[in-house]
Amino acid sequence: MANISFFNALQYHILYNKGINLYGSTAMKTIHIEFSDERLITPSGLVFVGQILGKSNFVKKINRAPISNEYLQKQIKNGDILLTYIGMLCQGKPQYEAVREMMDDPDYYKYALGIAYAIPSAETLRQRFDMIGDSLRGDILQANIDMLREMKIEPAALENGYVPVDIDVTPFDNSKTKKEGVSRTYKGFDGYAPIMAYIGTEGYFVNTQLRVGKQHCQKETPDFLRETIELCRQLTDKPLLIRLDSGNDASENIGIFMEESYRYNNVSFIIKRNPRQESKEEWLASVKDCCTNIQKPRDGKTVYIGQTFRDVTYTLPNKTEKTAGIRTIYEITERTIDKHGQYFIVPDIELDTYWTNLPLSDQNIIDLYHAHGESEQYHSEIKTDMDVERLPSGKFDSNKLVLELTIIAYNILRIVGQESLKKRDDPGRKKVRRRRIRTIISNLMQFAGHLTEHAGRLVLSIGRSNRWRFTFKRIYDSFASVS
């Protein structure tokens, strides 16, 4: 019996190693891990970055910019520094140390991004960012516009023909750090309070300015608005619709838009008003007898929608004052019964008012402002999908440079995403108007490929198991054909 038992055990062991279980099921085979010299590339989508930036004069402009240390300029050009970092941002990796991942196959990253000399180290990135600081802001903003124009990007307009320009402040949480410029934001945490501007229904990133956390949102905004309008004019001849929230309810902003409208007749605006010391009860009493659009969606709830005009006095650049009657849209909600049927002793009044110079219906103005909330998604994609919220440097000007380069990286990802939607060859089942940045990074940037070199040709092989392979190839071919 002992011999039979030993034989059975031996037989079971042999069959089990062959993947056969005596009890009727197939045993799991062991997977062995080996290292290979094959060039397996994870971020194959970086070839899009090189294609897009290669069509603009971005690198030439940056390399011409002065730098304080001539030795460093001879070794690694500014263009190589910024190209490397943009490639990192397009993978959602803004921390300097992430550049070490490129060292395992530096030749591929040089080919893909168009880097002339070498991939810089994390220490070189940090040092050069501290040297450059905010000195290249104008060059980067213009390079972004040039890139969009070279790629023949026309920001999409709304159904009414206006191209939306959404401008807003979004705090960056950098709590528990001692970075320069970090202070208490209006959200109640320590961080920065950058202002950002997007154009088109796709949300192309057109301008930004990093600000210390405690800075009021209106401070320095007039100059930012003028700069943004000039940048937007280079992208489209269609009329602009600029939308701002109540933090930027200032006569100076209204004056800028009104003067631009008088001069070019292509700038309109919607600004949510800050009621300040205005009485909601007085507003309601003043419109009850004259309002013609009164809605009663349920018992105990009445909504008054209409318009009036109020004078706004603003100062022109030559220091003279000018007064204009600005159209004011109101939406006043009076509740005497809540949604559960409970009666209020004192009616609950909700007041929303908006400045505008648009010749559209009152309800359209309100709906257009509510659509401004989509810009919060753009903020979220930058802060979470690209992981830019916790900025990498302890120096304020270096973090300014990071945020300015984020403009270009974000738009590259947006261009790739919009190009992927032009044909239904992607594995997605739903028809969408805009792809989220996270989707672009995970499916089109972090795209595995096998890189080979033969007869002077570089070949990136894509596995047949990747369902995005046809979309990837189409996007690459379409960018190559843009001239």
C-alpha positions as CSV (number, residue, x, y, z in Angstrom):
1,M,0.0,0.0,0.0
2,A,2.9,2.3,0.8
3,N,4.3,1.7,-2.7
4,I,0.9,2.5,-4.4
5,S,0.5,5.7,-2.4
6,F,4.0,6.8,-3.4
7,F,3.2,6.0,-7.1
8,N,-0.1,7.9,-6.9
9,A,1.6,10.9,-5.3
10,L,4.4,10.9,-8.0
11,Q,1.8,10.6,-10.8
12,Y,-0.3,13.5,-9.4
13,H,2.8,15.7,-9.1
14,I,3.8,15.1,-12.8
15,L,0.2,15.7,-14.1
16,Y,-0.2,18.8,-11.9
17,N,3.0,20.3,-13.4
18,K,1.5,19.7,-16.9
19,G,-1.6,21.7,-15.9
20,I,-3.8,18.7,-15.3
21,N,-5.7,18.2,-12.0
22,L,-6.8,14.6,-11.1
23,Y,-10.0,16.0,-9.6
24,G,-11.2,17.2,-13.0
25,S,-10.2,20.8,-13.2
26,T,-7.2,22.4,-14.9
27,A,-4.6,23.8,-12.5
28,M,-3.3,27.4,-12.9
29,K,0.0,27.5,-14.7
30,T,2.9,29.4,-13.2
31,I,3.9,32.5,-15.0
32,H,7.7,33.1,-15.0
33,I,9.1,36.6,-15.0
34,E,12.2,37.3,-17.1
35,F,14.1,40.4,-18.1
36,S,14.5,41.2,-21.7
37,D,16.6,43.5,-23.9
38,E,13.6,44.3,-26.1
39,R,12.6,47.9,-26.3
40,L,9.0,47.8,-24.8
41,I,7.8,51.4,-24.6
42,T,4.9,52.3,-22.2
43,P,4.3,56.0,-23.1
44,S,4.1,55.5,-26.9
45,G,1.7,58.4,-27.1
46,L,4.6,60.8,-26.6
47,V,5.1,60.6,-30.4
48,F,2.0,62.9,-30.6
49,V,3.8,65.5,-28.4
50,G,6.8,65.6,-30.7
51,Q,4.6,65.7,-33.8
52,I,2.6,68.7,-32.5
53,L,5.4,70.7,-31.1
54,G,7.6,70.0,-34.1
55,K,5.2,71.9,-36.3
56,S,5.6,75.2,-34.3
57,N,8.7,77.3,-33.6
58,F,8.4,76.7,-29.8
59,V,11.9,75.2,-29.4
60,K,13.6,77.9,-31.6
61,K,11.9,80.6,-29.5
62,I,12.9,79.1,-26.2
63,N,16.5,78.4,-27.3
64,R,16.9,82.1,-28.3
65,A,15.9,83.3,-24.9
66,P,18.8,84.5,-22.7
67,I,20.1,82.3,-19.9
68,S,22.4,83.4,-17.1
69,N,24.8,80.4,-17.2
70,E,26.3,80.0,-20.7
71,Y,28.0,76.7,-19.7
72,L,24.6,75.1,-19.0
73,Q,23.2,76.5,-22.2
74,K,25.9,74.8,-24.3
75,Q,25.3,71.5,-22.6
76,I,21.5,71.2,-22.5
77,K,19.4,73.8,-24.3
78,N,16.4,75.4,-22.7
79,G,14.3,73.8,-25.4
80,D,15.4,70.3,-24.3
81,I,14.6,71.2,-20.7
82,L,11.1,72.3,-21.5
83,L,10.4,69.6,-24.0
84,T,11.3,67.0,-21.5
85,Y,9.0,68.5,-18.8
86,I,6.1,68.9,-21.3
87,G,6.5,65.2,-22.0
88,M,6.3,64.5,-18.3
89,L,3.2,66.6,-17.9
90,C,1.5,64.8,-20.8
91,Q,1.9,61.6,-18.7
92,G,0.4,63.3,-15.6
93,K,3.9,63.3,-13.9
94,P,4.9,66.9,-12.9
95,Q,7.3,66.0,-10.1
96,Y,10.9,66.5,-11.2
97,E,12.0,63.0,-10.0
98,A,9.7,61.4,-12.6
99,V,12.3,62.2,-15.3
100,R,14.3,59.3,-14.0
101,E,11.8,57.0,-15.8
102,M,13.1,58.3,-19.1
103,M,16.7,57.1,-18.3
104,D,16.0,53.5,-19.1
105,D,15.6,54.2,-22.8
106,P,16.7,57.8,-23.4
107,D,16.9,57.4,-27.2
108,Y,13.2,56.8,-27.5
109,Y,12.3,59.9,-25.5
110,K,14.7,62.0,-27.6
111,Y,13.2,60.7,-30.8
112,A,9.6,61.0,-29.6
113,L,9.9,64.5,-28.1
114,G,12.4,66.0,-30.6
115,I,15.1,66.5,-27.9
116,A,18.4,67.6,-29.5
117,Y,21.0,66.8,-26.9
118,A,20.0,64.8,-23.9
119,I,17.4,64.0,-21.2
120,P,18.2,66.2,-18.2
121,S,18.5,64.8,-14.7
122,A,16.0,65.7,-12.0
123,E,18.6,68.0,-10.5
124,T,19.2,69.8,-13.8
125,L,15.4,70.2,-14.2
126,R,15.1,71.8,-10.8
127,Q,18.1,74.0,-11.3
128,R,17.1,75.2,-14.7
129,F,13.5,75.9,-13.7
130,D,14.9,78.1,-10.8
131,M,17.0,80.0,-13.3
132,I,14.3,80.5,-16.0
133,G,11.5,81.3,-13.5
134,D,8.8,83.5,-15.1
135,S,11.1,85.1,-17.7
136,L,9.6,83.0,-20.6
137,R,5.9,83.7,-19.9
138,G,5.3,85.8,-23.0
139,D,7.1,83.3,-25.2
140,I,5.2,80.3,-23.8
141,L,1.8,82.0,-24.2
142,Q,2.6,83.0,-27.8
143,A,4.0,79.5,-28.5
144,N,0.7,78.0,-27.3
145,I,-1.3,80.2,-29.7
146,D,1.1,79.4,-32.5
147,M,0.8,75.6,-31.8
148,L,-3.0,75.8,-31.9
149,R,-2.9,77.7,-35.2
150,E,-0.4,75.4,-36.8
151,M,-2.6,72.4,-35.9
152,K,-5.5,74.4,-37.5
153,I,-7.5,74.5,-34.3
154,E,-10.6,76.7,-34.5
155,P,-12.3,76.9,-31.0
156,A,-15.9,75.8,-31.4
157,A,-18.7,78.3,-30.9
158,L,-22.0,78.0,-29.1
159,E,-25.2,77.5,-31.0
160,N,-25.7,81.3,-30.9
161,G,-22.4,81.9,-32.7
162,Y,-20.4,83.2,-29.8
163,V,-17.1,81.5,-28.7
164,P,-17.1,81.1,-24.9
165,V,-14.2,82.3,-22.9
166,D,-14.4,81.1,-19.3
167,I,-12.2,82.8,-16.7
168,D,-12.1,81.8,-13.1
169,V,-9.8,81.3,-10.0
170,T,-9.3,77.8,-8.7
171,P,-7.3,77.3,-5.5
172,F,-4.5,74.7,-5.5
173,D,-4.2,72.8,-2.2
174,N,-0.5,72.8,-1.1
175,S,-1.2,72.4,2.6
176,K,1.6,71.3,5.0
177,T,4.3,72.8,2.8
178,K,6.6,75.8,3.1
179,K,6.6,76.8,-0.5
180,E,7.0,80.4,-1.4
181,G,3.6,82.0,-2.0
182,V,1.6,79.4,-0.2
183,S,-1.0,81.1,2.1
184,R,-4.6,80.8,3.2
185,T,-7.1,80.6,0.3
186,Y,-10.8,81.4,0.3
187,K,-11.5,77.7,0.3
188,G,-10.0,77.4,3.8
189,F,-6.8,75.6,3.0
190,D,-3.2,76.7,2.4
191,G,-2.1,76.9,-1.2
192,Y,-2.1,79.0,-4.4
193,A,-5.0,80.8,-6.1
194,P,-4.2,80.8,-9.9
195,I,-6.6,82.3,-12.4
196,M,-7.2,80.4,-15.6
197,A,-8.8,81.1,-19.0
198,Y,-10.3,78.6,-21.5
199,I,-11.7,79.2,-25.0
200,G,-14.2,77.2,-27.0
201,T,-16.7,74.6,-26.1
202,E,-13.8,72.1,-26.1
203,G,-12.0,74.1,-23.3
204,Y,-8.6,74.9,-24.9
205,F,-6.3,76.4,-22.2
206,V,-5.4,79.9,-23.4
207,N,-4.0,81.8,-20.4
208,T,-3.1,81.5,-16.7
209,Q,-1.4,83.3,-13.9
210,L,-0.2,81.8,-10.7
211,R,-1.1,83.8,-7.6
212,V,-0.4,83.6,-3.9
213,G,-3.2,81.9,-2.0
214,K,-4.4,85.0,-0.1
215,Q,-4.6,87.3,-3.1
216,H,-8.1,88.6,-3.9
217,C,-9.4,87.3,-7.2
218,Q,-9.9,90.8,-8.7
219,K,-6.3,91.9,-8.1
220,E,-4.3,92.1,-11.4
221,T,-7.4,90.7,-13.2
222,P,-7.9,93.7,-15.5
223,D,-4.5,93.2,-17.1
224,F,-5.1,89.5,-17.3
225,L,-8.4,90.1,-19.1
226,R,-6.8,92.4,-21.7
227,E,-4.0,89.9,-22.3
228,T,-6.6,87.0,-22.7
229,I,-8.7,88.9,-25.2
230,E,-5.6,89.6,-27.3
231,L,-4.6,85.9,-27.3
232,C,-8.2,84.8,-28.1
233,R,-8.4,87.2,-31.0
234,Q,-5.4,85.4,-32.6
235,L,-7.4,82.1,-32.6
236,T,-10.8,83.2,-33.9
237,D,-12.6,86.1,-35.7
238,K,-15.9,85.1,-34.2
239,P,-17.5,87.2,-31.4
240,L,-16.3,86.2,-27.9
241,L,-18.5,85.6,-24.9
242,I,-16.5,86.1,-21.7
243,R,-18.0,84.6,-18.5
244,L,-16.9,85.6,-15.0
245,D,-18.3,84.8,-11.5
246,S,-19.3,87.2,-8.8
247,G,-15.7,87.5,-7.5
248,N,-14.9,89.5,-10.5
249,D,-17.9,91.8,-10.4
250,A,-16.0,95.1,-10.8
251,S,-16.7,98.2,-12.8
252,E,-13.2,98.1,-14.2
253,N,-13.8,94.7,-15.8
254,I,-17.1,95.9,-17.3
255,G,-15.4,98.9,-18.6
256,I,-12.8,96.8,-20.4
257,F,-15.5,94.7,-22.1
258,M,-17.6,97.7,-23.0
259,E,-14.7,99.5,-24.6
260,E,-13.6,96.4,-26.5
261,S,-17.2,96.0,-27.7
262,Y,-17.3,99.6,-28.9
263,R,-14.0,99.3,-30.7
264,Y,-14.3,95.8,-32.3
265,N,-18.0,94.8,-31.7
266,N,-16.8,91.2,-31.0
267,V,-16.6,91.0,-27.2
268,S,-19.7,90.3,-25.1
269,F,-19.8,89.3,-21.4
270,I,-21.9,87.8,-18.6
271,I,-20.8,88.5,-15.1
272,K,-22.6,87.3,-12.1
273,R,-23.3,90.3,-9.9
274,N,-22.2,90.5,-6.3
275,P,-25.3,91.9,-4.5
276,R,-23.2,93.3,-1.7
277,Q,-25.5,95.4,0.5
278,E,-28.5,95.1,-1.8
279,S,-31.7,93.9,-0.1
280,K,-33.4,90.8,-1.6
281,E,-36.7,92.0,-0.2
282,E,-36.4,95.3,-2.0
283,W,-35.5,93.6,-5.2
284,L,-38.5,91.3,-5.0
285,A,-40.9,94.2,-4.2
286,S,-39.5,96.2,-7.2
287,V,-40.1,93.5,-9.7
288,K,-43.4,91.9,-8.5
289,D,-45.6,94.5,-10.3
290,C,-43.6,94.8,-13.5
291,C,-42.2,91.3,-14.2
292,T,-43.9,89.5,-17.1
293,N,-42.1,86.1,-16.8
294,I,-43.4,84.6,-13.6
295,Q,-43.1,80.8,-13.1
296,K,-44.6,78.6,-10.5
297,P,-42.9,75.2,-10.7
298,R,-44.7,74.0,-7.5
299,D,-46.9,75.2,-4.7
300,G,-45.2,77.7,-2.5
301,K,-42.4,78.5,-5.1
302,T,-42.5,81.4,-7.4
303,V,-39.7,82.4,-9.8
304,Y,-39.4,86.0,-11.3
305,I,-37.2,86.4,-14.4
306,G,-36.7,89.7,-16.1
307,Q,-34.3,92.6,-16.8
308,T,-33.6,96.1,-15.8
309,F,-30.8,98.6,-16.5
310,R,-28.3,100.0,-14.0
311,D,-25.6,102.6,-14.4
312,V,-22.0,101.6,-14.1
313,T,-19.2,104.1,-13.9
314,Y,-15.7,103.0,-15.0
315,T,-12.4,104.7,-15.6
316,L,-10.7,104.8,-19.1
317,P,-7.0,104.3,-19.6
318,N,-6.6,108.1,-20.0
319,K,-8.1,108.5,-16.4
320,T,-11.4,110.0,-17.6
321,E,-14.6,108.5,-16.2
322,K,-17.5,107.1,-18.3
323,T,-20.9,105.9,-17.3
324,A,-23.0,103.4,-19.2
325,G,-26.4,101.8,-18.6
326,I,-25.7,98.0,-18.3
327,R,-28.4,95.4,-18.8
328,T,-29.1,93.5,-15.6
329,I,-30.8,90.2,-15.7
330,Y,-32.5,89.0,-12.5
331,E,-33.8,85.6,-11.3
332,I,-35.6,85.9,-8.0
333,T,-37.0,82.8,-6.3
334,E,-39.6,83.2,-3.5
335,R,-40.4,80.2,-1.4
336,T,-43.3,80.2,1.1
337,I,-43.5,76.4,1.4
338,D,-40.5,74.1,1.2
339,K,-40.4,70.9,-1.0
340,H,-41.6,68.8,1.9
341,G,-44.7,70.9,2.4
342,Q,-43.5,72.9,5.4
343,Y,-44.7,76.5,5.5
344,F,-42.2,79.3,6.2
345,I,-43.0,82.0,8.8
346,V,-40.9,84.4,6.7
347,P,-40.6,83.7,3.0
348,D,-37.2,82.5,1.8
349,I,-35.9,84.7,-1.0
350,E,-33.0,83.7,-3.4
351,L,-31.5,86.4,-5.6
352,D,-29.3,85.9,-8.7
353,T,-28.5,88.8,-11.0
354,Y,-26.1,89.2,-13.9
355,W,-24.4,92.0,-15.9
356,T,-24.5,91.5,-19.7
357,N,-24.4,93.3,-23.0
358,L,-25.8,90.3,-25.0
359,P,-29.0,90.9,-27.1
360,L,-30.5,87.5,-26.1
361,S,-33.5,86.5,-24.0
362,D,-33.4,86.7,-20.2
363,Q,-33.6,82.9,-19.8
364,N,-30.8,82.4,-22.4
365,I,-28.5,84.7,-20.4
366,I,-29.2,82.7,-17.3
367,D,-28.6,79.4,-19.1
368,L,-25.4,80.6,-20.7
369,Y,-24.0,81.6,-17.3
370,H,-24.9,78.2,-15.8
371,A,-22.9,76.6,-18.6
372,H,-19.9,78.5,-17.3
373,G,-19.8,75.8,-14.6
374,E,-18.3,73.4,-17.1
375,S,-15.0,75.2,-16.6
376,E,-14.8,73.5,-13.2
377,Q,-14.3,70.2,-15.0
378,Y,-11.3,71.8,-16.8
379,H,-9.8,72.8,-13.5
380,S,-10.3,69.3,-12.2
381,E,-8.6,67.7,-15.1
382,I,-5.5,69.9,-14.6
383,K,-5.4,69.4,-10.8
384,T,-6.2,65.7,-10.7
385,D,-5.8,64.0,-14.1
386,M,-2.5,65.8,-14.8
387,D,-1.6,65.9,-11.0
388,V,-0.5,69.6,-11.2
389,E,-2.2,70.8,-8.0
390,R,0.7,70.2,-5.7
391,L,3.3,72.1,-7.6
392,P,6.9,70.6,-7.5
393,S,9.1,73.6,-6.5
394,G,9.6,75.6,-3.4
395,K,10.2,78.7,-5.4
396,F,7.2,80.8,-6.6
397,D,8.6,81.8,-10.0
398,S,9.6,78.2,-10.8
399,N,6.0,77.1,-10.1
400,K,4.8,79.8,-12.4
401,L,6.9,78.2,-15.2
402,V,5.3,74.8,-14.3
403,L,1.8,76.2,-14.7
404,E,2.7,78.0,-17.9
405,L,4.0,74.8,-19.4
406,T,0.9,73.1,-18.3
407,I,-1.0,75.2,-20.8
408,I,0.9,73.6,-23.7
409,A,0.7,70.1,-22.3
410,Y,-3.0,70.3,-21.5
411,N,-3.7,71.6,-25.1
412,I,-1.7,68.8,-26.6
413,L,-3.8,66.3,-24.7
414,R,-6.9,68.1,-25.7
415,I,-5.9,68.1,-29.4
416,V,-5.2,64.4,-29.3
417,G,-8.6,63.8,-27.6
418,Q,-10.6,65.8,-30.1
419,E,-8.8,64.2,-33.0
420,S,-9.7,60.8,-31.6
421,L,-13.4,61.7,-31.9
422,K,-13.4,62.4,-35.6
423,K,-14.1,58.8,-36.5
424,R,-15.8,56.0,-34.6
425,D,-12.8,53.6,-34.6
426,D,-12.3,53.8,-30.8
427,P,-13.6,51.1,-28.4
428,G,-15.9,53.6,-26.6
429,R,-19.6,52.9,-27.0
430,K,-20.9,56.4,-26.2
431,K,-20.8,59.3,-28.4
432,V,-19.1,62.2,-26.5
433,R,-18.3,65.8,-27.3
434,R,-15.0,66.0,-25.4
435,R,-12.7,63.3,-23.9
436,R,-11.6,63.7,-20.3
437,I,-7.8,64.2,-19.9
438,R,-7.6,61.1,-17.8
439,T,-9.0,59.0,-20.6
440,I,-6.5,60.4,-23.1
441,I,-3.5,59.8,-20.8
442,S,-4.5,56.2,-19.9
443,N,-5.6,55.1,-23.4
444,L,-3.6,57.1,-25.8
445,M,-0.5,58.4,-24.0
446,Q,0.3,55.4,-21.8
447,F,0.1,53.2,-24.9
448,A,2.4,50.1,-24.9
449,G,4.5,49.5,-28.0
450,H,7.5,47.6,-29.2
451,L,10.3,49.8,-30.7
452,T,12.7,48.4,-33.3
453,E,15.2,50.0,-35.6
454,H,16.0,48.5,-38.9
455,A,17.7,49.9,-42.0
456,G,17.6,53.4,-40.5
457,R,13.9,53.2,-39.8
458,L,12.3,53.4,-36.4
459,V,9.2,51.1,-36.1
460,L,6.7,51.2,-33.2
461,S,4.8,48.0,-33.2
462,I,1.4,47.9,-31.6
463,G,-0.1,44.7,-30.2
464,R,-3.3,43.4,-31.6
465,S,-4.8,43.1,-28.1
466,N,-4.9,46.9,-27.8
467,R,-8.4,48.0,-28.8
468,W,-7.2,51.6,-29.3
469,R,-4.6,50.6,-32.0
470,F,-6.6,51.8,-35.0
471,T,-7.4,55.2,-33.3
472,F,-3.7,55.6,-32.4
473,K,-2.5,54.9,-35.9
474,R,-5.1,57.3,-37.4
475,I,-4.2,60.1,-35.1
476,Y,-0.5,59.7,-35.8
477,D,-1.1,59.7,-39.6
478,S,-3.5,62.8,-39.3
479,F,-0.9,64.8,-37.4
480,A,1.8,63.8,-39.9
481,S,-0.3,65.2,-42.7
482,V,-1.0,68.6,-41.1
483,S,1.1,71.2,-42.9
